[in-house]
C-alpha cells in the first residue's frame, strides 16, 4: 500500500468532479439538502456511521478504527454565500444569487477524499475519526448547532483533538499551508445604532434636532476609540458598513442609523471595546440632545489554536509535502470563524491553504467573498492528504 498522499493524488480527478458539482449548485445557510445528498452519495459504500442534524442539514460520519484509541474530528463547512458569480468558469453557479465564493466546496471535497483514504486504512487506525460536514458557517453559527447536537461526542466519547482546513486565494502562495499558535482569527460582533432626533426643513436646522451630524461624529469617534482607548498590542477592528438616513436633500430626518462590526483577538479586548463603543455613542448622542438606541449581538468568538496542535499541524504538512509547503503565520487574520466554537472545547488547529491559481500573484488576485474569486482545485489532493494525515498521526499518538 502506498502513502496517504499517493492515495489522495490517485483520486484527484474524482475530487475535482465532486468539487465542481458542489460549486455549480450552491446552497446558502443552515439548510443545504442538495449538498447534503451529494456528500452522502460521495460517501456511499464506506464503512462510516452517518447521522444527520435536526436543526440543520449537517452530516456527521464516524469511522471506527481497527484498534482502540482516542477520537479525532475533521471539519469541512459546506455552505455558499448570497452572491452572484462573475468568474466565467465552465462550472459556474447555476443558482441565481448563490456562489461558493469562500472555498467551502473545496473543503467538502477534500474531507470526502480524506474519508475515502482513511476508510481504506481503517484497520490501521488506533481510534476513531469524526468527519464533520457543516452547514451555516457564513453567519449562521452552524458549528454551535452541531456542537449542541452532539458532534463532539459522536463516537460515544468526546473527541480529543479537532482540525479544520480553509482555502484562501489572497496573501498566500498556491499550495502553501499556514497556521499559528494562539489566536488565528478574530471575534466578530455587531453594534447597531439608531440616533433619534426631530425632523424638519433643511432651511431651518435650528428648529429641528438633526441626527445625521451626531451619527457621523459617532462613526469617526469610533475610529479614534480604536487608537486611543485600546491597547495597540491587543488590537481591535471597527468597521461601519451601513449608514442610513433621510430621503430628500432638503429635509432633516427624524432618525439616522448605522451598523458596525466589532472585531478583536482576545476575550479581554472583545469585552472592553464593546462596552467602550456603547458608552461613546451614547455620550455623543446626549451631548447633541438626541436619544440613542443600541442593539448589540454576539457573533463568533476568537478562534484560538492550541499551541501544541498548531505545531503538530505544521510538522505534518512539512513532513508530508515538504518544508517549503509550510509557512508560519505571522499574525492573526481579522476574519471570523465558527470553528472557534469547537476549539473553545477541544484542543486543535485551524489551518489555512493557499488556493489561488498556480500562475497568479496571490497579492493581486480577487479575495475570498468576491464575486470574481477563483480557487484552484489542483490543491484538492494535497488538502485531502493533510486532513487524513492529521487524523491518522494524531491517533497514532
PyMOL commands that set and color helices and strands:
alter all, ss='L'
color gray80, all
select helices_A, chain A and resi 4-10+12-24+33-43+104-119+122-124+142-148+151-153+205-207+211-228+267-287+307-321+323-325+340-343+377-395
alter helices_A, ss='H'
color red, helices_A
select strands_A, chain A and resi 48-52+59-64+67-77+126-134+161-168+177-178+182-185+187-196+200-201+236-245+251-252+255-264+291-300+303-305+348-354
alter strands_A, ss='S'
color yellow, strands_A
deselect
rebuild
show_as cartoon
